[in-house]
Amino acid sequence: MDLHKPGTIRVTCAPGLVDYLRREVEDLGYRVNSSQLTSLEMTGTTRDAMRLNLFLRTGFNVLHLVAKFRCASPDELYKRTNALPWDEMISPDEYLSVVSSVNTPTINNWRFASLKVKDAIVDRVASAVGRRPDSGSKRENFVVHLYWKGDRCELFVNTTGRKLADRNYRKIPHKAPMQETLAAAVILATGYDGAWPLVNPMCGSGTLAIEAALIATGRPPGLLRSNFGFMHHKAFDADGWKTMRIEAKKIRRKARIARIIATDIDPTAVEAATQNAETAGVRHLIDFAVCDFADTPLPSEAGIVVINPEYGERLGEVSELERTYERMGDFFKRRCSGWTGYVFTGNLSLAKKVHLRASRRIEFQNAKIDCRLLKYDLYSGTRRTPP
Ligand SMILES: C[S@@+](CC[C@H](N)C(=O)[O-])C[C@H]1O[C@@H](n2cnc3c(N)ncnc32)[C@H](O)[C@@H]1O
């Protein structure tokens, strides 16, 4: 099994992000063969998989196809999987985990399918080299994905391991943090590239500001991680990876990066965000402050303001938040003339309380909640919607 030869690569993502992912993959010079709600497919080698892992901001996992076959029973799954040359891919000293997505009348238990695949792989390695790899649920090392739909099975090696959303900089999450891949997509949706100021009141753990800084510098997020699934494959090209990282570190935005300002009313949030920015290596690009969002200092040069307020789960919370959303509208209207405002929220009735006309409503999903990124063009005559 030679994954250095071009084969099928499937890149997965969260619902709603596939268009951003497609753009990123195409910007890296690849052709997308097909896309679905939460994944796209392209043709590539192990080297391409490493590159995708290093550069992608909005993807979850980069999966490399090992085999696809028809399968009518768990025993057949074992036999077909065991016939594949896993001993060429995984060393007996490695740790294996199997993740399954199963939608077939044949079985109703994905755990059983995972167990069959795991047994087939470790038995294959044991019969070839006399020892079997350890296995379990930790997705840190050699990870295999099974998709079993109807009578069709696909087996992939996961070259990512833990999701790419886990960038490794958010050591302190604070409350209701946005997933890093979603934050990156939100920033990409605004068209931000670092040329103009970006202000992020209600910054929480700082994810939006940090992703913005990474985008502005052109710094590949994969540089922040030291572990990927592909490092646990027998054919891992350690020298190729080292060279790729050295080249990626040289990427520097030539033009000046305008200031990024992030504030929150909660001092522990600002402390967490500052630490996280330090870990991400972008602390020098972000000015942090503790204040009510409406007192956020704005640079004289106009730019974009992105706010991710709480959306409230309980009734009391929602009625308290109504006032906050109204105040956000006032803040936009009074202080942000000439700027472009964005509000990311999962509560569309609360969004109405901003009382400004949104010029765009960009759809997203956050933890299964339908969300919108609402864009407000804030010129001095910005119209209020009736309260
Ligand atoms: C949904 S969280 C933001 C999460 C953030 N996007 C992240 O990724 O971590 C909302 C934040 O708004 C802050 N907040 C609530 N009311 C505020 C106010 N009046 N002024 C400033 N910040 C406020 C909270 O402390 C909280 O950190």
PDBQT file of the ligand as one rigid body, heavy atoms in Angstrom, charges set to zero:
ROOT
HETATM    1  C1  LIG A 401     -19.953  34.000  23.719  1.00  0.00    +0.000 C 
HETATM    2  S1  LIG A 401     -18.648  34.673  24.665  1.00  0.00    +0.000 S 
HETATM    3  C2  LIG A 401     -17.432  35.036  23.441  1.00  0.00    +0.000 C 
HETATM    4  C3  LIG A 401     -16.643  33.819  23.100  1.00  0.00    +0.000 C 
HETATM    5  C4  LIG A 401     -15.463  34.088  22.211  1.00  0.00    +0.000 C 
HETATM    6  N1  LIG A 401     -15.861  34.325  20.828  1.00  0.00    +0.000 N 
HETATM    7  C5  LIG A 401     -14.482  32.939  22.285  1.00  0.00    +0.000 C 
HETATM    8  O1  LIG A 401     -14.214  32.308  21.276  1.00  0.00    +0.000 OA
HETATM    9  O2  LIG A 401     -13.982  32.658  23.370  1.00  0.00    +0.000 OA
HETATM   10  C6  LIG A 401     -19.253  36.261  25.090  1.00  0.00    +0.000 C 
HETATM   11  C7  LIG A 401     -18.313  37.079  25.935  1.00  0.00    +0.000 C 
HETATM   12  O3  LIG A 401     -18.923  38.368  26.127  1.00  0.00    +0.000 OA
HETATM   13  C8  LIG A 401     -18.497  38.869  27.378  1.00  0.00    +0.000 C 
HETATM   14  N2  LIG A 401     -19.437  39.936  27.781  1.00  0.00    +0.000 N 
HETATM   15  C9  LIG A 401     -20.705  39.821  28.210  1.00  0.00    +0.000 A 
HETATM   16  N3  LIG A 401     -21.250  41.034  28.439  1.00  0.00    +0.000 NA
HETATM   17  C10 LIG A 401     -20.311  41.952  28.113  1.00  0.00    +0.000 A 
HETATM   18  C11 LIG A 401     -20.279  43.373  28.107  1.00  0.00    +0.000 A 
HETATM   19  N4  LIG A 401     -21.328  44.105  28.488  1.00  0.00    +0.000 N 
HETATM   20  N5  LIG A 401     -19.150  43.984  27.678  1.00  0.00    +0.000 NA
HETATM   21  C12 LIG A 401     -18.070  43.255  27.312  1.00  0.00    +0.000 A 
HETATM   22  N6  LIG A 401     -18.042  41.905  27.302  1.00  0.00    +0.000 NA
HETATM   23  C13 LIG A 401     -19.152  41.258  27.699  1.00  0.00    +0.000 A 
HETATM   24  C14 LIG A 401     -18.477  37.661  28.280  1.00  0.00    +0.000 C 
HETATM   25  O4  LIG A 401     -17.592  37.878  29.376  1.00  0.00    +0.000 OA
HETATM   26  C15 LIG A 401     -17.985  36.559  27.322  1.00  0.00    +0.000 C 
HETATM   27  O5  LIG A 401     -16.598  36.388  27.434  1.00  0.00    +0.000 OA
ENDROOT
TORSDOF 0
